[in-house]
Structure formats: structure tokens, C-alpha cells
Amino acid sequence: MKTKHKVAIGIVALAGLLLVSSILIVRGPWFSNFVREKIIAVVEESTGGRVEIGSFTFDWTHLTVRIRDFILHGREPREARPLVRVPLLELRLKLLTGFRKAVDLRYLGIHQPQVNLIVFPDGTTNVPQPRGHKPPSDKSGLETVVNLAVQRFEIENGLLEYAQQKSSFSARGENLRVLLNYNTLNPGYRGNLSIDPVLVTSPDRPPLRVRMDMPVTIEKDAVTVTGGKLSTAQSQILIDASLRDLKAPVIAVRANATISLPEMQRGYPAGAPATLTAKLSGRFGLNSNLVEVETAEVAGVARKVA
């Protein structure tokens, strides 16, 4: 038998052995437990929160993980709802995608997530911070998510609640939907975020129903919105914005707004302008005193008299 034939047979035999070994590994409890612990570790490392999992199943024939009753605890009081609760979390895996990674995520589906964001009277929130006993990492939470390289990321029928205890301001976003696809050429996610409606309530304003539609790009150290839109029955805000450098976050924003003042305020005075138009652009530092206003224009349009 010629040498090249022996080499070919050896390669085929090795590939078969690797295939059989892979099947035996993924069918066993070790791999299932490995995936479970890996998910918990990645989420806790990225957020600094504490994770609970109700039930965990792994379908090795389709390489699909299903997690029910996924909970992420933040800094909320014990009697409060957790920061994040997901009735069903689905992950579809891909094996042997390269020498550096044994497992890739083809799909991450988050079904009916409930997010409870609280702002306490002192201005802090229930969003957790990295734990002190963990060694410092050069990676931001956003970079960790991007490095997962999930080919398709989807959130369906989510609920987002926001409460500001000091002013009794609250917002509730229903039908939260996110669809992101991974870009391998320029690592990051491209897609869209929508919430319809966002119900905004406060003591001194009428309830407001807002639709949010945000084309979004997520990269290792930046989140960008291009052509975003917030709209009500009578008002509209068009937004281009970016959040960069998560270690010293800077927000750049450009917005054009047409606001119906009677829609926003109770007891609107007769004779006052009915519509407010505004343009704003600038840069703002979240952890610094950076405030750069490039454009700030406001104009009122008088109410039409029949």
C-alpha cells in the first residue's frame, strides 16, 4: 500500500475516532455539567451578580441547552423581584469550530425576560458591580459578551420595569424584542431593539405611551444606535447615539425632537406654544465632568386658533 494511501486512511480513522469521542463526551453528564457551570460563570463574571437556575436540560442530538427559571440577582432588597428573571433560556451549540474553541454558540434565545431596574433614593441602582474577591479583569462585560460570538441573539416578548424611588417616576416596557446577528468580519452584533409600548407614569404628568425602535450595533467597547426613534401619538424623537470606552464611559448623542407639550403636561396653559422642536448634540462623561454641547436649539410653535 502506498504511503499516501496509508496517510489518507489514518486521517479518516482519526476523524472517525474524534467524532465517536465527541458523541460520547456530549452525551455524558460531564459535558452537561460543564456547559451549565460555564453559563453561570460567564454571566456572573460579566455582571457581578448571582445566578440561579431552576432546571437545566441538554439535548445532545441537537446540541441544545434549555434553562428554565433563570434568575440574576442584583443589589435589590430580598423582598423585591430580582434584577432579571427568564422563564426559558435556549442555547444552541456548535462543536469543534476551531483549535482555540471547542464550543461555539449558534443561537441564544431569551423568552419572556423580566427586568426590574430600581433607582434608590441615594441615586444608586440594583445593577451589580464586580465582586471584590475576583481578580481585576482587563475585559469589560461588553467585551466578554462580544467574545462569545453568538451567531444569532434573540429576545422575545420581554418586560422591562423601571422605578425611581425618590420621585415616584416609573416606566414599564412591554413586548421587548431584540434580534442581533454576529458579524465575523468586524466582531460585534448588528440588529434591532424595539419596545411597544413603554408606559411612562409620574404624579405630575399624564400616563404616556411610547414606542421605541432602535437599530443597534454592539462592539467590544461600544454600543451605537443609528436612526433610533421614540414616538408617541403626537411626538417624535430621532436619535443617533453611542456609548464608548466602558472604563470611562462617554455618551455621544445627536437628537431631533418634535414634542407636543399638551401631551406631556397636565393642565397645559391656554395660549402657550403647543409644540416644541429641539435639536441637541454633544458628548457627556458618565464618570467624569465631561460635558461638550455642540448644538442646542429649542423653538416653540404657537397653538393654532380655530
WORA-V368678 format. One record per backbone hydrogen bond with DSSP energy under -1.0 kcal/mol. CO is the residue of the C=O (numbers start at 0). NH is the residue of the N-H. If there is no record, write none. Layout:
BEGIN
CO;NH, CO;NH
END
This chain:
BEGIN
1;5, 2;6, 3;7, 4;8, 5;9, 6;10, 7;11, 8;12, 9;13, 10;14, 11;15, 12;16, 13;17, 14;18, 15;19, 16;20, 17;21, 18;22, 19;23, 20;24, 21;25, 22;26, 27;31, 28;32, 29;33, 30;34, 31;35, 32;36, 33;37, 34;38, 35;39, 36;40, 37;41, 38;42, 39;43, 40;44, 41;45, 42;46, 43;47, 49;72, 51;70, 54;67, 56;65, 58;63, 62;92, 63;58, 64;90, 65;56, 66;88, 67;53, 67;54, 69;85, 70;51, 71;83, 72;49, 76;79, 82;115, 83;71, 84;113, 85;69, 86;68, 87;110, 88;66, 89;108, 90;64, 91;105, 91;106, 93;103, 101;95, 103;93, 104;150, 106;91, 107;153, 108;89, 109;155, 110;87, 112;158, 113;84, 114;160, 116;162, 117;125, 118;164, 119;122, 123;119, 125;74, 130;133, 139;143, 140;144, 141;145, 142;146, 145;148, 150;181, 151;107, 152;179, 153;109, 154;177, 155;111, 157;175, 158;114, 159;172, 160;116, 161;170, 162;118, 163;167, 168;163, 169;200, 170;161, 171;198, 172;159, 173;195, 175;157, 176;193, 177;154, 178;191, 179;152, 180;189, 187;182, 188;217, 189;180, 190;215, 191;178, 192;213, 193;176, 194;211, 196;173, 197;209, 198;171, 199;207, 200;169, 201;204, 207;199, 209;197, 210;230, 211;194, 212;228, 213;192, 214;225, 215;190, 216;223, 217;188, 220;244, 221;218, 222;242, 223;216, 224;240, 227;238, 228;212, 229;236, 230;210, 234;231, 235;257, 236;229, 237;255, 238;227, 239;253, 240;224, 241;251, 242;222, 243;249, 244;247, 248;285, 249;243, 250;283, 251;241, 252;281, 253;239, 254;279, 255;237, 256;277, 257;235, 258;275, 260;264, 268;271, 273;260, 274;300, 275;258, 276;298, 277;256, 278;296, 279;254, 280;293, 280;294, 281;252, 282;291, 283;250, 289;284, 291;282, 294;280, 296;278, 298;276, 300;273, 300;274
END
